[in-house]
Amino acid sequence: MKRVTSVLILVAALAGCASAPPPRFYTLDMKPSGRAAVTINVDIDRVRPSEALARPNILIETSSTTVDYYQSDQWVQELGALVAEKLAAEFGPRQTDRTTLVLYAELQACGQVDTPAGVEAHLKAEIALRNEDIRRYDAPVLKRTYEARRPATTADASGVVAALSACVEEIAVQVAADIGKL
């Protein structure tokens, strides 16, 4: 009897695996938009995702109180690392004759939002900028929460990820504008 039960469990497990769609992996568009013009260096120290964003699956806000995740659509690497890489691309390479600010960010939202008007991408991050020669726990020269929303180009993960790339670009432009006011 044990052997029959074991065989049935194995068959059920294999059937479940056969019906699950293969995972699809996504990354942000790392081409710089060229819109975040700064006259200083902006080094990205770290971008830390909230606990809800720490999963590899792409988040979906289905209502104001409910979230879900795409089952097979995942980030190719940790989300904070992807956003850090995209921000670095937006701010450009370090130049030796410039002052440097170091950027720290906490991602509070990064994913799909289902709205009555359709699917949109939402990115929200608390960003702190510090002079490169001060310690992490000293007061930043700038600390602000930035937010961007964009309609998804399609109502699936690929459309949402494309819109999220544009959201990161928009936030980089907002940060660059604030840096210009310092």
C-alpha positions as CSV (number, residue, x, y, z in Angstrom):
1,M,0.0,0.0,0.0
2,K,2.9,2.4,0.8
3,R,4.3,1.8,-2.6
4,V,1.0,2.7,-4.4
5,T,0.7,5.8,-2.3
6,S,4.2,6.8,-3.2
7,V,3.6,6.3,-6.9
8,L,0.4,8.3,-6.8
9,I,2.2,11.2,-5.0
10,L,5.0,11.1,-7.6
11,V,2.5,11.1,-10.5
12,A,0.6,14.0,-9.0
13,A,3.8,16.0,-8.4
14,L,4.9,15.4,-12.0
15,A,1.5,16.4,-13.4
16,G,1.7,19.6,-11.4
17,C,5.2,20.4,-12.8
18,A,4.1,19.6,-16.3
19,S,1.2,22.1,-16.2
20,A,3.1,25.0,-14.6
21,P,4.3,27.6,-17.2
22,P,8.0,28.1,-17.4
23,P,9.4,31.2,-15.6
24,R,10.0,34.4,-17.6
25,F,12.7,36.7,-16.4
26,Y,12.6,40.5,-16.7
27,T,15.1,43.4,-16.3
28,L,14.7,47.1,-16.6
29,D,15.8,48.9,-19.8
30,M,19.3,49.9,-18.9
31,K,19.8,52.4,-21.8
32,P,20.1,55.9,-20.3
33,S,17.4,58.3,-21.4
34,G,19.8,61.2,-21.3
35,R,17.2,63.3,-19.4
36,A,18.8,63.3,-15.9
37,A,21.4,66.0,-16.5
38,V,23.6,66.7,-13.4
39,T,26.8,68.7,-13.0
40,I,28.0,66.5,-10.2
41,N,28.7,62.7,-9.7
42,V,25.9,60.7,-8.3
43,D,27.2,57.4,-6.9
44,I,24.5,54.8,-6.1
45,D,25.4,53.1,-2.8
46,R,22.4,50.9,-2.3
47,V,18.7,50.6,-3.1
48,R,16.9,48.5,-0.6
49,P,13.4,47.1,-1.5
50,S,10.7,46.8,1.1
51,E,9.9,43.3,2.3
52,A,6.9,43.0,-0.1
53,L,9.3,43.8,-3.0
54,A,12.1,41.4,-1.9
55,R,10.5,38.5,-3.7
56,P,11.7,37.7,-7.2
57,N,8.1,37.8,-8.6
58,I,6.7,41.0,-9.9
59,L,4.2,42.6,-7.5
60,I,0.6,43.4,-8.5
61,E,-1.6,45.7,-6.5
62,T,-5.1,44.4,-7.3
63,S,-6.9,46.9,-5.0
64,S,-6.0,49.4,-2.3
65,T,-5.8,46.6,0.2
66,T,-4.8,43.5,-1.8
67,V,-1.6,42.4,-3.5
68,D,-0.7,39.5,-5.6
69,Y,2.4,38.4,-7.6
70,Y,2.8,37.2,-11.1
71,Q,3.2,33.4,-10.9
72,S,5.9,32.9,-13.5
73,D,7.1,36.5,-14.3
74,Q,10.2,37.3,-12.2
75,W,13.0,39.8,-11.9
76,V,16.2,38.5,-13.3
77,Q,18.1,39.6,-10.2
78,E,17.2,41.4,-6.9
79,L,15.0,44.4,-7.6
80,G,17.1,46.8,-5.6
81,A,20.1,45.9,-7.7
82,L,18.2,46.5,-10.9
83,V,16.9,49.9,-9.8
84,A,20.4,50.9,-8.7
85,E,21.9,49.9,-12.0
86,K,19.2,51.9,-13.9
87,L,19.8,55.0,-11.7
88,A,23.5,54.7,-12.3
89,A,22.9,54.6,-16.1
90,E,20.7,57.6,-15.8
91,F,23.2,59.7,-13.9
92,G,26.1,58.6,-16.1
93,P,29.7,57.7,-15.4
94,R,31.8,59.3,-12.7
95,Q,34.0,62.3,-13.7
96,T,37.1,63.0,-11.7
97,D,36.7,66.8,-11.7
98,R,33.3,66.8,-10.1
99,T,31.9,66.8,-6.6
100,T,30.2,63.5,-5.6
101,L,27.0,62.8,-3.8
102,V,26.1,59.3,-2.7
103,L,22.5,58.1,-3.2
104,Y,20.7,55.7,-0.8
105,A,17.2,54.6,-1.5
106,E,14.4,52.5,0.0
107,L,11.9,51.2,-2.6
108,Q,8.4,51.4,-1.1
109,A,6.5,50.5,-4.3
110,C,7.6,49.0,-7.6
111,G,5.1,47.0,-9.6
112,Q,1.8,46.9,-11.4
113,V,-1.4,48.6,-10.1
114,D,-4.7,47.5,-11.5
115,T,-6.9,50.7,-11.8
116,P,-10.4,51.2,-13.3
117,A,-8.6,53.0,-16.2
118,G,-6.3,50.0,-16.8
119,V,-2.9,48.7,-15.8
120,E,-0.2,51.1,-14.7
121,A,3.3,50.9,-13.3
122,H,4.0,52.5,-9.9
123,L,7.4,53.3,-8.4
124,K,7.9,55.1,-5.1
125,A,11.2,55.5,-3.3
126,E,12.6,57.4,-0.4
127,I,15.9,58.8,-1.5
128,A,18.7,60.3,0.6
129,L,21.7,62.1,-0.9
130,R,24.9,62.6,1.2
131,N,28.3,64.1,0.5
132,E,30.7,61.3,-0.2
133,D,33.0,62.2,2.7
134,I,30.4,61.9,5.5
135,R,29.2,58.8,7.3
136,R,26.0,57.0,6.4
137,Y,24.2,58.1,9.6
138,D,25.0,61.8,9.3
139,A,22.3,64.1,8.1
140,P,21.8,63.9,4.3
141,V,22.0,67.0,2.1
142,L,18.6,65.9,0.6
143,K,16.0,63.4,1.7
144,R,12.7,63.1,-0.1
145,T,10.1,60.6,-1.3
146,Y,9.8,60.4,-5.1
147,E,7.0,58.8,-6.9
148,A,6.1,58.1,-10.6
149,R,3.2,56.4,-12.3
150,R,2.9,55.4,-16.0
151,P,0.3,53.5,-17.9
152,A,1.6,50.1,-19.0
153,T,2.2,49.7,-22.7
154,T,0.4,46.3,-22.5
155,A,-1.6,44.6,-19.7
156,D,1.0,42.0,-19.0
157,A,4.4,41.9,-17.2
158,S,6.4,43.0,-20.2
159,G,4.3,46.2,-20.5
160,V,4.5,46.9,-16.8
161,V,8.3,46.4,-16.8
162,A,8.7,48.8,-19.7
163,A,6.6,51.4,-17.9
164,L,8.6,50.8,-14.7
165,S,11.8,51.6,-16.6
166,A,10.2,54.9,-17.6
167,C,9.3,55.5,-14.0
168,V,12.9,55.1,-12.8
169,E,13.9,57.6,-15.6
170,E,11.3,60.1,-14.4
171,I,12.5,59.8,-10.8
172,A,16.1,60.3,-11.9
173,V,15.0,63.5,-13.6
174,Q,13.2,64.7,-10.4
175,V,16.3,63.9,-8.4
176,A,18.6,65.8,-10.9
177,A,16.3,68.8,-10.6
178,D,16.5,68.8,-6.8
179,I,20.3,68.5,-7.0
180,G,20.3,71.5,-9.2
181,K,18.6,73.5,-6.4
182,L,21.2,72.6,-3.8
